[in-house]
């Protein structure tokens, strides 16, 4: 005999429970559909920009530059014209979302008049890059260029004279973990690099051999890359060192901030206090020949080189170099390579490559 659930007598409390469960499920389903609708309505529509409040340094900049009002209705969104020469990046907070967005806004505040010709050139290059590609990620560079004039008037222990990128963690000496791969590659090729240096050193230190003399006490450099450009003759003299440089992940070889080469400092020589041009790079020193009494002081912190090991230095700090050894000790020799600061984003690196291009 076939039994059906309908034929079974159910207590009244069970029947009430079934109806209550059904009503609860319908309620949860309606809440889920409402939640999906709200999320979908908050997403940006393709082809439209996110609704962001525009802020300007002047109240008059809130008025539309192009367009007219008809009656009481005006076009509330100002159009960003490519012909406008001054575009600033400001952090504008969206009240509804509670998130901050970098938005290019028109500004009547001109670039500082007391800025140097080099700073104005860099600012023009940044605008050209942003028009060709995007303003996204350019906030720190834009801020750095506008505040560089004020920084040059201060006396601080860290004062790069060309570009100081804000909000970048800075210490005089960085740990190896900041560029572990590149450091291990250079240290693994220490013997080969030392052999190639000795080969070019034995040919004599003069301009015909590719050397550049910097001072009377044995200060000289044998450049492999100079201001972002490869020195072909010197690289052919040191092929293994050249190939090692190409395997580095963060080597700055596309703009004028980057260089690489052998640096000599003779006994009794001292390089006075100076600042590097920017804090967007770190200098990696591979010790090749380190006599006693050689010292590097960066930001008031002394350090010594070690043969076969690398030292990561932020040369935007005030630094001095001294070789206090005797004349019999020979010169101090390092391989200096410029690497990107690990906290400079990829978009910023591409913009700096464009701004500091050797061709500009």
Order of alpha helices (4+ residues) and beta strands (2+ residues): alpha-beta-beta-alpha-alpha-beta-alpha-alpha-beta-beta-beta-alpha-alpha-beta-beta-beta-beta-beta-beta-beta-beta-alpha
